[in-house]
Amino acid sequence: MITLVLIGTVVLLAVFAFYKYMTANHGVFKKMGIEHPPTSWFFGNFNLAIKYGVFESQKIFYNKYKDKKVYGWYDSRRPVMVVRDLDMVKDIFVKNFSSFVDRYTLFDVDPPFRDNLLNLKGEHWKHVRNIVTPTFSSGRIKKMTSHIQKNAKVLLENIQHFYETGQEVELRDLSSCFTLDVIASTGFGLEINTLKDPENKFAAEARKVINPNPILFTIILFIPELTKIFSNLGFPILPQKSMVYFAQVVDQIIEERKRDGLHGKVNDFLDLLMNAETEAGHEEGRELTRSELHAQALVFIFAGFDTTATVLSFTLFFIAMNPEVLKKAQEEVDAKCGQELPTYDVAQTLTYLDMCINEANRLASPAIFINRRCVQDAYIQDIYFPKDMIVLIPLYAIHCDPEIYPEPDKFDPERFISENKATRHPYAHLPFGQGPRNCIGMRLALLELKIVIAAILQKFTPVPCSKTVYPIKLSKMQPRAQDGLWVKFEQRRK
Ligand code: HEM
């Protein structure tokens, strides 16, 4: 009997302690006088994201708090300040950057991914970003054009085969094979040929890297403190074996290049990062350690291939679904490129294609939101941001705001002609973020997108097919089309 009472008491105390732990921060916004949706003790407001999906729930509350500059949201037990005022967004990204230099990360990652740009904080981030930035300069990216063109040619061979065999094509799958091939060649000088061999080792491991264990990830979302425990028990959230595989690939390539005297002659990111690497560390202030080099090589895969594949597939699909847009895009490509694959310089002149990419990036941007962590107490427009507060910019809801973009669901590249752009707030379109911590790969991604879309439109016309579902229904939790992005290709010229 006594044992039972004791067990009962312990269980009750544990439940009470757990309840206290989950609700400890739920009063923060009330104290600050900031409105927020009603909370559930376990989910905070995350039950709403599960119920409506992350896209729809963001829109619902962005519209509900229409007259507010800022509103609150509880990501389970974590308070998050959602900033909907675009002048404040600008201050956070630029003017007050020193107070919002870090991104919020749910958990710390282990080497070899530990020191990557996405996760790094404060001075360490600044140091690595300064070193890596020249790697993405126009001059360096220009030299990578041949890698992109080579892979675009293989993609055209694939499409030719689909055309000849009358196959309907899911653009997302096709695009991710292409962007993987580009990241392998521009990043590491590797020809992995995912378009011909979709299950090659590099591709298989890269797909694991961007798809963390969903069950563990959901648990960590609610109780991030469990990350280390899971990791120690042999269940890391991110696939550690894949990370180590890529670090080994990097080491092997470095050794081969040193041995064969190829260092400095390959024009890929690894070659450029090797210039900045020394085993010795930071003595001269312009060097990357091997651990930092591993992490940057990995982050290019982590942040670079799936994002670009998303934009490529949605842009092509929207173009295929809108015959007027398709006609204009093909006229531009014919006029500027003729029968040749676009070069770096020609790609910069493809302004209509740029507008199409911008519009697809508005409607289905790979980033649903952008976050920052407040690293010191700050006031912006009289609103107080306490140290350690997570700040979220609701990218998707801003991009769909009918007061900024009338008829927001319509695909209309004309929104991005200069006169129309000039009528909007410059921070109303943020697919690559803004300020010193924006996307470092933006120029590479845009070059890759323009070259490959132009190459396709030169030779083929994508059109709706029997499996096409349009308008697109976005999946609940990620920037994917629920029913896929199906088209078929008609040939324009050989
Ligand atoms: C269309 C494709 C892409 C999109 C839409 C995209 C979007 C983004 C966004 C929204 C951010 C966060 C920006 C912020 O917090 O202000 C970001 C960061 C980043 N992206 Fe991209 N990205 C793309 C392609 C790439 C590529 C190709 C690479 C590299 C090869 C890359 C590497 C990175 C890195 C390293 C960061 C972190 C930068 C830092 O914290 O200093 N991205 N990207």
Boltz pocket constraint, residues with backbone or C-beta under 6 A from the ligand:
constraints:
  - pocket:
      binder: B
      contacts: [[A, 117], [A, 118], [A, 119], [A, 129], [A, 299], [A, 300], [A, 301], [A, 303], [A, 304], [A, 305], [A, 307], [A, 308], [A, 311], [A, 365], [A, 366], [A, 367], [A, 369], [A, 370], [A, 371], [A, 430], [A, 431], [A, 432], [A, 433], [A, 434], [A, 435], [A, 436], [A, 437], [A, 438], [A, 439], [A, 440], [A, 441], [A, 442], [A, 444], [A, 445], [A, 446]]
      max_distance: 6.0
